[in-house]
Amino acid sequence: MIRVLGVEAASRDLEKLGEDAVKHVEKVLAEAAEECMRRARENAPVRTGRLRESITVSRQDKLAYVVEASAPYAGYVEFGTSRQRPRRYMQTALLQTLQTLRRQLQP
């Protein structure tokens, strides 16, 4: 699981901007979380499909989502081992999604 820091501070700042801004950001973040999950599934190597199918998204808070792979070997595939190179399917998905998210949240 990859964590994005600063969610609480951003949430407090958004509350000051007003309800419309918060609703817009909630919508954009929900879409971004789904996009990140979709991209991670696309990037995940497929042998049996178990890793790809284990990638899910869940809402943790008003402005916090978690995209994770629950397959027991997901971390070994993402980060590699002494005998296997890292595949970085989740990190790649996150970086791609963050680019899109930045564009959508530009004033």
Gaussian input, Z-matrix of N, CA and C with variables (Angstrom, degrees):
# hf/3-21g

backbone

0 1
 N
 C     1     B1
 C     2     B2     1     A1
 N     3     B3     2     A2     1     D1
 C     4     B4     3     A3     2     D2
 C     5     B5     4     A4     3     D3
 N     6     B6     5     A5     4     D4
 C     7     B7     6     A6     5     D5
 C     8     B8     7     A7     6     D6
 N     9     B9     8     A8     7     D7
 C    10    B10     9     A9     8     D8
 C    11    B11    10    A10     9     D9
 N    12    B12    11    A11    10    D10
 C    13    B13    12    A12    11    D11
 C    14    B14    13    A13    12    D12
 N    15    B15    14    A14    13    D13
 C    16    B16    15    A15    14    D14
 C    17    B17    16    A16    15    D15
 N    18    B18    17    A17    16    D16
 C    19    B19    18    A18    17    D17
 C    20    B20    19    A19    18    D18
 N    21    B21    20    A20    19    D19
 C    22    B22    21    A21    20    D20
 C    23    B23    22    A22    21    D21
 N    24    B24    23    A23    22    D22
 C    25    B25    24    A24    23    D23
 C    26    B26    25    A25    24    D24
 N    27    B27    26    A26    25    D25
 C    28    B28    27    A27    26    D26
 C    29    B29    28    A28    27    D27
 N    30    B30    29    A29    28    D28
 C    31    B31    30    A30    29    D29
 C    32    B32    31    A31    30    D30
 N    33    B33    32    A32    31    D31
 C    34    B34    33    A33    32    D32
 C    35    B35    34    A34    33    D33
 N    36    B36    35    A35    34    D34
 C    37    B37    36    A36    35    D35
 C    38    B38    37    A37    36    D36
 N    39    B39    38    A38    37    D37
 C    40    B40    39    A39    38    D38
 C    41    B41    40    A40    39    D39
 N    42    B42    41    A41    40    D40
 C    43    B43    42    A42    41    D41
 C    44    B44    43    A43    42    D42
 N    45    B45    44    A44    43    D43
 C    46    B46    45    A45    44    D44
 C    47    B47    46    A46    45    D45
 N    48    B48    47    A47    46    D46
 C    49    B49    48    A48    47    D47
 C    50    B50    49    A49    48    D48
 N    51    B51    50    A50    49    D49
 C    52    B52    51    A51    50    D50
 C    53    B53    52    A52    51    D51
 N    54    B54    53    A53    52    D52
 C    55    B55    54    A54    53    D53
 C    56    B56    55    A55    54    D54
 N    57    B57    56    A56    55    D55
 C    58    B58    57    A57    56    D56
 C    59    B59    58    A58    57    D57
 N    60    B60    59    A59    58    D58
 C    61    B61    60    A60    59    D59
 C    62    B62    61    A61    60    D60
 N    63    B63    62    A62    61    D61
 C    64    B64    63    A63    62    D62
 C    65    B65    64    A64    63    D63
 N    66    B66    65    A65    64    D64
 C    67    B67    66    A66    65    D65
 C    68    B68    67    A67    66    D66
 N    69    B69    68    A68    67    D67
 C    70    B70    69    A69    68    D68
 C    71    B71    70    A70    69    D69
 N    72    B72    71    A71    70    D70
 C    73    B73    72    A72    71    D71
 C    74    B74    73    A73    72    D72
 N    75    B75    74    A74    73    D73
 C    76    B76    75    A75    74    D74
 C    77    B77    76    A76    75    D75
 N    78    B78    77    A77    76    D76
 C    79    B79    78    A78    77    D77
 C    80    B80    79    A79    78    D78
 N    81    B81    80    A80    79    D79
 C    82    B82    81    A81    80    D80
 C    83    B83    82    A82    81    D81
 N    84    B84    83    A83    82    D82
 C    85    B85    84    A84    83    D83
 C    86    B86    85    A85    84    D84
 N    87    B87    86    A86    85    D85
 C    88    B88    87    A87    86    D86
 C    89    B89    88    A88    87    D87
 N    90    B90    89    A89    88    D88
 C    91    B91    90    A90    89    D89
 C    92    B92    91    A91    90    D90
 N    93    B93    92    A92    91    D91
 C    94    B94    93    A93    92    D92
 C    95    B95    94    A94    93    D93
 N    96    B96    95    A95    94    D94
 C    97    B97    96    A96    95    D95
 C    98    B98    97    A97    96    D96
 N    99    B99    98    A98    97    D97
 C   100   B100    99    A99    98    D98
 C   101   B101   100   A100    99    D99
 N   102   B102   101   A101   100   D100
 C   103   B103   102   A102   101   D101
 C   104   B104   103   A103   102   D102
 N   105   B105   104   A104   103   D103
 C   106   B106   105   A105   104   D104
 C   107   B107   106   A106   105   D105
 N   108   B108   107   A107   106   D106
 C   109   B109   108   A108   107   D107
 C   110   B110   109   A109   108   D108
 N   111   B111   110   A110   109   D109
 C   112   B112   111   A111   110   D110
 C   113   B113   112   A112   111   D111
 N   114   B114   113   A113   112   D112
 C   115   B115   114   A114   113   D113
 C   116   B116   115   A115   114   D114
 N   117   B117   116   A116   115   D115
 C   118   B118   117   A117   116   D116
 C   119   B119   118   A118   117   D117
 N   120   B120   119   A119   118   D118
 C   121   B121   120   A120   119   D119
 C   122   B122   121   A121   120   D120
 N   123   B123   122   A122   121   D121
 C   124   B124   123   A123   122   D122
 C   125   B125   124   A124   123   D123
 N   126   B126   125   A125   124   D124
 C   127   B127   126   A126   125   D125
 C   128   B128   127   A127   126   D126
 N   129   B129   128   A128   127   D127
 C   130   B130   129   A129   128   D128
 C   131   B131   130   A130   129   D129
 N   132   B132   131   A131   130   D130
 C   133   B133   132   A132   131   D131
 C   134   B134   133   A133   132   D132
 N   135   B135   134   A134   133   D133
 C   136   B136   135   A135   134   D134
 C   137   B137   136   A136   135   D135
 N   138   B138   137   A137   136   D136
 C   139   B139   138   A138   137   D137
 C   140   B140   139   A139   138   D138
 N   141   B141   140   A140   139   D139
 C   142   B142   141   A141   140   D140
 C   143   B143   142   A142   141   D141
 N   144   B144   143   A143   142   D142
 C   145   B145   144   A144   143   D143
 C   146   B146   145   A145   144   D144
 N   147   B147   146   A146   145   D145
 C   148   B148   147   A147   146   D146
 C   149   B149   148   A148   147   D147
 N   150   B150   149   A149   148   D148
 C   151   B151   150   A150   149   D149
 C   152   B152   151   A151   150   D150
 N   153   B153   152   A152   151   D151
 C   154   B154   153   A153   152   D152
 C   155   B155   154   A154   153   D153
 N   156   B156   155   A155   154   D154
 C   157   B157   156   A156   155   D155
 C   158   B158   157   A157   156   D156
 N   159   B159   158   A158   157   D157
 C   160   B160   159   A159   158   D158
 C   161   B161   160   A160   159   D159
 N   162   B162   161   A161   160   D160
 C   163   B163   162   A162   161   D161
 C   164   B164   163   A163   162   D162
 N   165   B165   164   A164   163   D163
 C   166   B166   165   A165   164   D164
 C   167   B167   166   A166   165   D165
 N   168   B168   167   A167   166   D166
 C   169   B169   168   A168   167   D167
 C   170   B170   169   A169   168   D168
 N   171   B171   170   A170   169   D169
 C   172   B172   171   A171   170   D170
 C   173   B173   172   A172   171   D171
 N   174   B174   173   A173   172   D172
 C   175   B175   174   A174   173   D173
 C   176   B176   175   A175   174   D174
 N   177   B177   176   A176   175   D175
 C   178   B178   177   A177   176   D176
 C   179   B179   178   A178   177   D177
 N   180   B180   179   A179   178   D178
 C   181   B181   180   A180   179   D179
 C   182   B182   181   A181   180   D180
 N   183   B183   182   A182   181   D181
 C   184   B184   183   A183   182   D182
 C   185   B185   184   A184   183   D183
 N   186   B186   185   A185   184   D184
 C   187   B187   186   A186   185   D185
 C   188   B188   187   A187   186   D186
 N   189   B189   188   A188   187   D187
 C   190   B190   189   A189   188   D188
 C   191   B191   190   A190   189   D189
 N   192   B192   191   A191   190   D190
 C   193   B193   192   A192   191   D191
 C   194   B194   193   A193   192   D192
 N   195   B195   194   A194   193   D193
 C   196   B196   195   A195   194   D194
 C   197   B197   196   A196   195   D195
 N   198   B198   197   A197   196   D196
 C   199   B199   198   A198   197   D197
 C   200   B200   199   A199   198   D198
 N   201   B201   200   A200   199   D199
 C   202   B202   201   A201   200   D200
 C   203   B203   202   A202   201   D201
 N   204   B204   203   A203   202   D202
 C   205   B205   204   A204   203   D203
 C   206   B206   205   A205   204   D204
 N   207   B207   206   A206   205   D205
 C   208   B208   207   A207   206   D206
 C   209   B209   208   A208   207   D207
 N   210   B210   209   A209   208   D208
 C   211   B211   210   A210   209   D209
 C   212   B212   211   A211   210   D210
 N   213   B213   212   A212   211   D211
 C   214   B214   213   A213   212   D212
 C   215   B215   214   A214   213   D213
 N   216   B216   215   A215   214   D214
 C   217   B217   216   A216   215   D215
 C   218   B218   217   A217   216   D216
 N   219   B219   218   A218   217   D217
 C   220   B220   219   A219   218   D218
 C   221   B221   220   A220   219   D219
 N   222   B222   221   A221   220   D220
 C   223   B223   222   A222   221   D221
 C   224   B224   223   A223   222   D222
 N   225   B225   224   A224   223   D223
 C   226   B226   225   A225   224   D224
 C   227   B227   226   A226   225   D225
 N   228   B228   227   A227   226   D226
 C   229   B229   228   A228   227   D227
 C   230   B230   229   A229   228   D228
 N   231   B231   230   A230   229   D229
 C   232   B232   231   A231   230   D230
 C   233   B233   232   A232   231   D231
 N   234   B234   233   A233   232   D232
 C   235   B235   234   A234   233   D233
 C   236   B236   235   A235   234   D234
 N   237   B237   236   A236   235   D235
 C   238   B238   237   A237   236   D236
 C   239   B239   238   A238   237   D237
 N   240   B240   239   A239   238   D238
 C   241   B241   240   A240   239   D239
 C   242   B242   241   A241   240   D240
 N   243   B243   242   A242   241   D241
 C   244   B244   243   A243   242   D242
 C   245   B245   244   A244   243   D243
 N   246   B246   245   A245   244   D244
 C   247   B247   246   A246   245   D245
 C   248   B248   247   A247   246   D246
 N   249   B249   248   A248   247   D247
 C   250   B250   249   A249   248   D248
 C   251   B251   250   A250   249   D249
 N   252   B252   251   A251   250   D250
 C   253   B253   252   A252   251   D251
 C   254   B254   253   A253   252   D252
 N   255   B255   254   A254   253   D253
 C   256   B256   255   A255   254   D254
 C   257   B257   256   A256   255   D255
 N   258   B258   257   A257   256   D256
 C   259   B259   258   A258   257   D257
 C   260   B260   259   A259   258   D258
 N   261   B261   260   A260   259   D259
 C   262   B262   261   A261   260   D260
 C   263   B263   262   A262   261   D261
 N   264   B264   263   A263   262   D262
 C   265   B265   264   A264   263   D263
 C   266   B266   265   A265   264   D264
 N   267   B267   266   A266   265   D265
 C   268   B268   267   A267   266   D266
 C   269   B269   268   A268   267   D267
 N   270   B270   269   A269   268   D268
 C   271   B271   270   A270   269   D269
 C   272   B272   271   A271   270   D270
 N   273   B273   272   A272   271   D271
 C   274   B274   273   A273   272   D272
 C   275   B275   274   A274   273   D273
 N   276   B276   275   A275   274   D274
 C   277   B277   276   A276   275   D275
 C   278   B278   277   A277   276   D276
 N   279   B279   278   A278   277   D277
 C   280   B280   279   A279   278   D278
 C   281   B281   280   A280   279   D279
 N   282   B282   281   A281   280   D280
 C   283   B283   282   A282   281   D281
 C   284   B284   283   A283   282   D282
 N   285   B285   284   A284   283   D283
 C   286   B286   285   A285   284   D284
 C   287   B287   286   A286   285   D285
 N   288   B288   287   A287   286   D286
 C   289   B289   288   A288   287   D287
 C   290   B290   289   A289   288   D288
 N   291   B291   290   A290   289   D289
 C   292   B292   291   A291   290   D290
 C   293   B293   292   A292   291   D291
 N   294   B294   293   A293   292   D292
 C   295   B295   294   A294   293   D293
 C   296   B296   295   A295   294   D294
 N   297   B297   296   A296   295   D295
 C   298   B298   297   A297   296   D296
 C   299   B299   298   A298   297   D297
 N   300   B300   299   A299   298   D298
 C   301   B301   300   A300   299   D299
 C   302   B302   301   A301   300   D300
 N   303   B303   302   A302   301   D301
 C   304   B304   303   A303   302   D302
 C   305   B305   304   A304   303   D303
 N   306   B306   305   A305   304   D304
 C   307   B307   306   A306   305   D305
 C   308   B308   307   A307   306   D306
 N   309   B309   308   A308   307   D307
 C   310   B310   309   A309   308   D308
 C   311   B311   310   A310   309   D309
 N   312   B312   311   A311   310   D310
 C   313   B313   312   A312   311   D311
 C   314   B314   313   A313   312   D312
 N   315   B315   314   A314   313   D313
 C   316   B316   315   A315   314   D314
 C   317   B317   316   A316   315   D315
 N   318   B318   317   A317   316   D316
 C   319   B319   318   A318   317   D317
 C   320   B320   319   A319   318   D318

   B1=1.4413
   B2=1.5277
   B3=1.3163
   B4=1.4556
   B5=1.5210
   B6=1.3189
   B7=1.4658
   B8=1.5248
   B9=1.3209
   B10=1.4561
   B11=1.5192
   B12=1.3218
   B13=1.4542
   B14=1.5242
   B15=1.3346
   B16=1.4566
   B17=1.5100
   B18=1.3349
   B19=1.4575
   B20=1.5255
   B21=1.3328
   B22=1.4638
   B23=1.5231
   B24=1.3187
   B25=1.4673
   B26=1.5281
   B27=1.3087
   B28=1.4613
   B29=1.5217
   B30=1.3166
   B31=1.4630
   B32=1.5243
   B33=1.3268
   B34=1.4712
   B35=1.5278
   B36=1.3153
   B37=1.4624
   B38=1.5256
   B39=1.3307
   B40=1.4606
   B41=1.5201
   B42=1.3215
   B43=1.4623
   B44=1.5250
   B45=1.3014
   B46=1.4620
   B47=1.5331
   B48=1.3189
   B49=1.4604
   B50=1.5197
   B51=1.3000
   B52=1.4538
   B53=1.5117
   B54=1.3178
   B55=1.4656
   B56=1.5268
   B57=1.3231
   B58=1.4713
   B59=1.5239
   B60=1.3155
   B61=1.4663
   B62=1.5196
   B63=1.3253
   B64=1.4647
   B65=1.5239
   B66=1.3233
   B67=1.4702
   B68=1.5281
   B69=1.3304
   B70=1.4665
   B71=1.5323
   B72=1.3200
   B73=1.4668
   B74=1.5243
   B75=1.3349
   B76=1.4699
   B77=1.5209
   B78=1.3261
   B79=1.4650
   B80=1.5308
   B81=1.3236
   B82=1.4684
   B83=1.5289
   B84=1.3354
   B85=1.4708
   B86=1.5261
   B87=1.3296
   B88=1.4669
   B89=1.5281
   B90=1.3258
   B91=1.4629
   B92=1.5239
   B93=1.3279
   B94=1.4669
   B95=1.5225
   B96=1.3211
   B97=1.4650
   B98=1.5275
   B99=1.3230
   B100=1.4651
   B101=1.5291
   B102=1.3267
   B103=1.4645
   B104=1.5277
   B105=1.3192
   B106=1.4648
   B107=1.5297
   B108=1.3355
   B109=1.4618
   B110=1.5319
   B111=1.3286
   B112=1.4657
   B113=1.5309
   B114=1.3303
   B115=1.4690
   B116=1.5265
   B117=1.3242
   B118=1.4656
   B119=1.5235
   B120=1.3269
   B121=1.4703
   B122=1.5229
   B123=1.3320
   B124=1.4681
   B125=1.5252
   B126=1.3320
   B127=1.4652
   B128=1.5237
   B129=1.3194
   B130=1.4662
   B131=1.5270
   B132=1.3286
   B133=1.4620
   B134=1.5259
   B135=1.3210
   B136=1.4663
   B137=1.5180
   B138=1.2940
   B139=1.4598
   B140=1.5266
   B141=1.3228
   B142=1.4679
   B143=1.5228
   B144=1.3296
   B145=1.4558
   B146=1.5174
   B147=1.3286
   B148=1.4671
   B149=1.5326
   B150=1.3241
   B151=1.4620
   B152=1.5233
   B153=1.3001
   B154=1.4669
   B155=1.5237
   B156=1.3027
   B157=1.4641
   B158=1.5203
   B159=1.3279
   B160=1.4677
   B161=1.5306
   B162=1.3154
   B163=1.4687
   B164=1.5240
   B165=1.3346
   B166=1.4589
   B167=1.5263
   B168=1.3145
   B169=1.4653
   B170=1.5229
   B171=1.3239
   B172=1.4626
   B173=1.5211
   B174=1.3091
   B175=1.4660
   B176=1.5181
   B177=1.3272
   B178=1.4591
   B179=1.5205
   B180=1.3165
   B181=1.4566
   B182=1.5221
   B183=1.3080
   B184=1.4622
   B185=1.5294
   B186=1.3221
   B187=1.4604
   B188=1.5242
   B189=1.3196
   B190=1.4697
   B191=1.5279
   B192=1.3169
   B193=1.4573
   B194=1.5200
   B195=1.3278
   B196=1.4605
   B197=1.5244
   B198=1.3229
   B199=1.4613
   B200=1.5154
   B201=1.3206
   B202=1.4623
   B203=1.5161
   B204=1.3231
   B205=1.4602
   B206=1.5196
   B207=1.3198
   B208=1.4612
   B209=1.5280
   B210=1.3202
   B211=1.4680
   B212=1.5269
   B213=1.3339
   B214=1.4658
   B215=1.5312
   B216=1.3015
   B217=1.4657
   B218=1.5297
   B219=1.3211
   B220=1.4667
   B221=1.5238
   B222=1.3058
   B223=1.4664
   B224=1.5159
   B225=1.3320
   B226=1.4651
   B227=1.5263
   B228=1.3300
   B229=1.4616
   B230=1.5278
   B231=1.3314
   B232=1.4720
   B233=1.5226
   B234=1.3278
   B235=1.4669
   B236=1.5251
   B237=1.3285
   B238=1.4527
   B239=1.5177
   B240=1.3039
   B241=1.4638
   B242=1.5263
   B243=1.3153
   B244=1.4670
   B245=1.5308
   B246=1.3267
   B247=1.4678
   B248=1.5248
   B249=1.3002
   B250=1.4640
   B251=1.5248
   B252=1.3075
   B253=1.4622
   B254=1.5333
   B255=1.3344
   B256=1.4672
   B257=1.5275
   B258=1.3242
   B259=1.4693
   B260=1.5304
   B261=1.3070
   B262=1.4756
   B263=1.5323
   B264=1.3143
   B265=1.4601
   B266=1.5265
   B267=1.3377
   B268=1.4616
   B269=1.5308
   B270=1.3156
   B271=1.4663
   B272=1.5276
   B273=1.3131
   B274=1.4600
   B275=1.5235
   B276=1.3262
   B277=1.4663
   B278=1.5225
   B279=1.3215
   B280=1.4627
   B281=1.5250
   B282=1.3139
   B283=1.4640
   B284=1.5284
   B285=1.3238
   B286=1.4603
   B287=1.5264
   B288=1.3171
   B289=1.4620
   B290=1.5223
   B291=1.3192
   B292=1.4659
   B293=1.5234
   B294=1.3223
   B295=1.4649
   B296=1.5271
   B297=1.3135
   B298=1.4596
   B299=1.5195
   B300=1.3158
   B301=1.4627
   B302=1.5282
   B303=1.3014
   B304=1.4766
   B305=1.5277
   B306=1.3285
   B307=1.4709
   B308=1.5295
   B309=1.3225
   B310=1.4626
   B311=1.5219
   B312=1.3106
   B313=1.4626
   B314=1.5225
   B315=1.3232
   B316=1.4623
   B317=1.5238
   B318=1.3404
   B319=1.4745
   B320=1.5129
   A1=108.03
   A2=115.82
   A3=121.98
   A4=107.57
   A5=116.91
   A6=121.30
   A7=110.21
   A8=115.38
   A9=121.81
   A10=106.60
   A11=116.49
   A12=121.29
   A13=111.40
   A14=115.85
   A15=121.05
   A16=114.47
   A17=117.21
   A18=120.84
   A19=110.97
   A20=117.97
   A21=120.81
   A22=111.21
   A23=116.79
   A24=120.59
   A25=110.61
   A26=116.83
   A27=120.37
   A28=110.39
   A29=116.77
   A30=121.26
   A31=110.91
   A32=117.09
   A33=120.68
   A34=110.90
   A35=116.52
   A36=120.19
   A37=111.40
   A38=116.53
   A39=120.46
   A40=111.88
   A41=116.69
   A42=120.14
   A43=110.55
   A44=116.94
   A45=121.38
   A46=111.21
   A47=117.39
   A48=120.96
   A49=112.95
   A50=117.37
   A51=120.11
   A52=112.27
   A53=113.57
   A54=121.81
   A55=112.68
   A56=117.97
   A57=120.06
   A58=111.54
   A59=116.63
   A60=120.59
   A61=110.60
   A62=116.49
   A63=120.57
   A64=110.26
   A65=117.34
   A66=120.62
   A67=111.03
   A68=116.31
   A69=119.85
   A70=110.40
   A71=116.64
   A72=120.48
   A73=110.37
   A74=118.26
   A75=121.05
   A76=110.37
   A77=116.54
   A78=121.16
   A79=110.89
   A80=116.04
   A81=120.63
   A82=110.32
   A83=117.91
   A84=120.67
   A85=111.64
   A86=117.21
   A87=120.03
   A88=110.32
   A89=116.11
   A90=120.33
   A91=110.94
   A92=116.77
   A93=120.78
   A94=111.17
   A95=117.44
   A96=120.73
   A97=110.46
   A98=116.67
   A99=120.50
   A100=110.67
   A101=116.20
   A102=120.48
   A103=110.84
   A104=116.86
   A105=120.94
   A106=110.12
   A107=116.72
   A108=120.37
   A109=110.19
   A110=116.35
   A111=120.42
   A112=111.02
   A113=116.25
   A114=120.10
   A115=111.49
   A116=117.45
   A117=120.25
   A118=110.01
   A119=116.47
   A120=119.75
   A121=111.10
   A122=116.19
   A123=119.72
   A124=111.41
   A125=116.86
   A126=121.90
   A127=113.58
   A128=117.62
   A129=121.03
   A130=110.43
   A131=117.02
   A132=119.33
   A133=109.52
   A134=115.55
   A135=119.51
   A136=110.10
   A137=115.64
   A138=120.72
   A139=107.05
   A140=115.91
   A141=120.42
   A142=111.67
   A143=117.75
   A144=121.86
   A145=113.48
   A146=116.49
   A147=120.66
   A148=111.52
   A149=117.53
   A150=120.68
   A151=110.21
   A152=116.69
   A153=120.97
   A154=111.08
   A155=116.95
   A156=120.39
   A157=113.06
   A158=117.72
   A159=120.07
   A160=112.42
   A161=117.65
   A162=121.20
   A163=108.71
   A164=115.23
   A165=121.44
   A166=110.32
   A167=115.26
   A168=121.77
   A169=107.73
   A170=116.21
   A171=120.61
   A172=109.15
   A173=114.90
   A174=120.75
   A175=108.06
   A176=116.34
   A177=121.55
   A178=112.15
   A179=116.45
   A180=122.52
   A181=106.80
   A182=115.86
   A183=120.67
   A184=111.96
   A185=116.55
   A186=121.32
   A187=112.35
   A188=117.64
   A189=120.46
   A190=110.36
   A191=114.99
   A192=122.21
   A193=108.85
   A194=115.74
   A195=121.44
   A196=107.85
   A197=115.59
   A198=121.81
   A199=105.16
   A200=116.40
   A201=119.60
   A202=111.28
   A203=114.26
   A204=122.09
   A205=106.96
   A206=116.78
   A207=120.31
   A208=113.72
   A209=118.24
   A210=119.68
   A211=108.22
   A212=117.89
   A213=120.55
   A214=114.15
   A215=117.68
   A216=121.54
   A217=112.56
   A218=118.45
   A219=122.27
   A220=112.25
   A221=117.50
   A222=121.26
   A223=112.60
   A224=116.68
   A225=119.99
   A226=110.68
   A227=116.06
   A228=119.67
   A229=109.84
   A230=116.90
   A231=121.31
   A232=111.82
   A233=117.00
   A234=121.33
   A235=114.43
   A236=117.82
   A237=121.65
   A238=112.70
   A239=114.69
   A240=122.86
   A241=107.05
   A242=115.90
   A243=118.43
   A244=111.46
   A245=117.07
   A246=120.71
   A247=113.83
   A248=116.65
   A249=120.10
   A250=109.30
   A251=116.45
   A252=119.61
   A253=109.76
   A254=117.23
   A255=120.00
   A256=110.93
   A257=116.40
   A258=120.67
   A259=112.57
   A260=119.55
   A261=126.63
   A262=114.36
   A263=117.62
   A264=121.26
   A265=111.63
   A266=118.05
   A267=122.04
   A268=110.85
   A269=117.39
   A270=120.75
   A271=110.56
   A272=116.96
   A273=121.18
   A274=110.57
   A275=116.58
   A276=120.79
   A277=110.88
   A278=117.06
   A279=120.85
   A280=110.97
   A281=117.60
   A282=120.68
   A283=111.64
   A284=117.09
   A285=120.82
   A286=110.43
   A287=115.98
   A288=120.95
   A289=111.34
   A290=118.02
   A291=120.72
   A292=111.50
   A293=117.74
   A294=120.46
   A295=110.45
   A296=116.29
   A297=121.13
   A298=110.67
   A299=116.63
   A300=122.15
   A301=111.06
   A302=117.02
   A303=120.39
   A304=111.40
   A305=116.09
   A306=119.77
   A307=111.03
   A308=117.10
   A309=120.91
   A310=112.60
   A311=117.69
   A312=120.65
   A313=113.29
   A314=117.43
   A315=120.17
   A316=109.21
   A317=117.33
   A318=119.61
   A319=112.54
   D1=136.59
   D2=178.12
   D3=-108.02
   D4=127.94
   D5=-178.59
   D6=-102.20
   D7=139.38
   D8=173.74
   D9=-104.22
   D10=120.34
   D11=-175.60
   D12=-86.70
   D13=156.83
   D14=176.20
   D15=93.52
   D16=9.33
   D17=-177.65
   D18=-63.84
   D19=-42.71
   D20=-178.03
   D21=-63.29
   D22=-44.78
   D23=-179.90
   D24=-64.27
   D25=-42.00
   D26=178.81
   D27=-64.34
   D28=-38.83
   D29=178.65
   D30=-62.11
   D31=-44.33
   D32=178.58
   D33=-62.91
   D34=-41.74
   D35=179.51
   D36=-64.12
   D37=-38.73
   D38=179.88
   D39=-66.60
   D40=-37.60
   D41=178.76
   D42=-57.53
   D43=-33.81
   D44=179.79
   D45=-70.47
   D46=-28.60
   D47=-176.87
   D48=-75.58
   D49=-24.82
   D50=179.26
   D51=121.35
   D52=164.43
   D53=-174.79
   D54=-64.53
   D55=-38.05
   D56=-179.44
   D57=-62.81
   D58=-41.83
   D59=178.68
   D60=-64.60
   D61=-41.50
   D62=179.80
   D63=-63.34
   D64=-44.83
   D65=179.96
   D66=-62.64
   D67=-40.15
   D68=178.47
   D69=-62.53
   D70=-46.69
   D71=-178.98
   D72=-66.17
   D73=-39.72
   D74=176.78
   D75=-57.07
   D76=-45.92
   D77=-178.98
   D78=-64.01
   D79=-46.41
   D80=-178.75
   D81=-63.60
   D82=-41.46
   D83=179.71
   D84=-66.64
   D85=-39.52
   D86=178.19
   D87=-61.83
   D88=-43.81
   D89=178.25
   D90=-64.89
   D91=-39.85
   D92=179.94
   D93=-65.68
   D94=-39.10
   D95=179.02
   D96=-63.61
   D97=-43.08
   D98=177.79
   D99=-64.60
   D100=-40.57
   D101=178.34
   D102=-63.98
   D103=-41.40
   D104=179.18
   D105=-62.09
   D106=-42.99
   D107=177.95
   D108=-61.86
   D109=-45.33
   D110=-179.32
   D111=-61.39
   D112=-44.68
   D113=-179.83
   D114=-66.49
   D115=-39.27
   D116=177.94
   D117=-62.27
   D118=-41.00
   D119=177.45
   D120=-63.87
   D121=-39.81
   D122=178.16
   D123=-65.38
   D124=-38.26
   D125=-176.60
   D126=-80.34
   D127=-21.75
   D128=-174.96
   D129=-66.13
   D130=134.13
   D131=175.78
   D132=-65.68
   D133=144.71
   D134=-175.01
   D135=-120.62
   D136=117.69
   D137=169.77
   D138=-113.77
   D139=-56.09
   D140=178.40
   D141=-108.99
   D142=-17.38
   D143=-176.36
   D144=92.32
   D145=-5.24
   D146=-177.49
   D147=-64.35
   D148=-43.79
   D149=179.44
   D150=-62.78
   D151=-48.99
   D152=-178.93
   D153=-58.19
   D154=-44.40
   D155=-178.63
   D156=-72.24
   D157=-18.29
   D158=-179.43
   D159=-83.75
   D160=-6.62
   D161=-178.97
   D162=-81.37
   D163=120.44
   D164=-177.27
   D165=-134.72
   D166=166.80
   D167=174.63
   D168=-124.54
   D169=141.09
   D170=176.07
   D171=-140.15
   D172=148.39
   D173=179.00
   D174=-88.95
   D175=126.93
   D176=-178.32
   D177=-100.31
   D178=-29.90
   D179=-176.21
   D180=-158.72
   D181=-178.05
   D182=-178.57
   D183=-54.93
   D184=-40.32
   D185=-177.73
   D186=-125.24
   D187=28.79
   D188=-177.94
   D189=-134.54
   D190=127.55
   D191=177.59
   D192=-126.26
   D193=152.77
   D194=176.81
   D195=-123.81
   D196=126.33
   D197=172.04
   D198=-109.61
   D199=121.67
   D200=-176.49
   D201=-143.52
   D202=158.14
   D203=174.74
   D204=-110.66
   D205=122.40
   D206=-175.24
   D207=-95.29
   D208=-1.75
   D209=176.36
   D210=-60.58
   D211=137.44
   D212=-175.50
   D213=-57.75
   D214=-25.85
   D215=-176.73
   D216=-101.43
   D217=9.18
   D218=-175.38
   D219=-57.43
   D220=-43.06
   D221=-179.90
   D222=-64.74
   D223=-36.55
   D224=178.83
   D225=-65.18
   D226=-37.87
   D227=179.18
   D228=-70.39
   D229=-44.75
   D230=-178.42
   D231=-63.43
   D232=-49.47
   D233=-171.83
   D234=-101.46
   D235=-10.18
   D236=179.05
   D237=81.80
   D238=174.66
   D239=176.83
   D240=-134.59
   D241=-174.99
   D242=178.56
   D243=-65.15
   D244=-20.77
   D245=-178.00
   D246=-113.46
   D247=-7.16
   D248=-176.39
   D249=-129.59
   D250=131.69
   D251=179.89
   D252=-72.99
   D253=153.14
   D254=177.74
   D255=-68.00
   D256=144.31
   D257=-179.86
   D258=-103.41
   D259=-17.77
   D260=172.50
   D261=47.52
   D262=40.57
   D263=178.87
   D264=-67.32
   D265=-37.03
   D266=-178.05
   D267=-77.46
   D268=-44.93
   D269=179.80
   D270=-61.73
   D271=-42.49
   D272=178.83
   D273=-61.31
   D274=-43.92
   D275=178.60
   D276=-62.09
   D277=-42.41
   D278=179.79
   D279=-63.04
   D280=-46.82
   D281=-178.70
   D282=-63.53
   D283=-40.16
   D284=177.64
   D285=-63.87
   D286=-43.19
   D287=-178.39
   D288=-68.79
   D289=-37.78
   D290=179.13
   D291=-62.58
   D292=-35.73
   D293=176.80
   D294=-61.81
   D295=-46.04
   D296=178.35
   D297=-63.60
   D298=-43.51
   D299=-178.61
   D300=-61.97
   D301=-42.89
   D302=178.36
   D303=-59.57
   D304=-42.62
   D305=179.20
   D306=-63.58
   D307=-40.57
   D308=-177.39
   D309=-71.36
   D310=-26.93
   D311=-177.20
   D312=-97.38
   D313=2.90
   D314=177.33
   D315=-65.55
   D316=138.65
   D317=179.45
   D318=-70.14

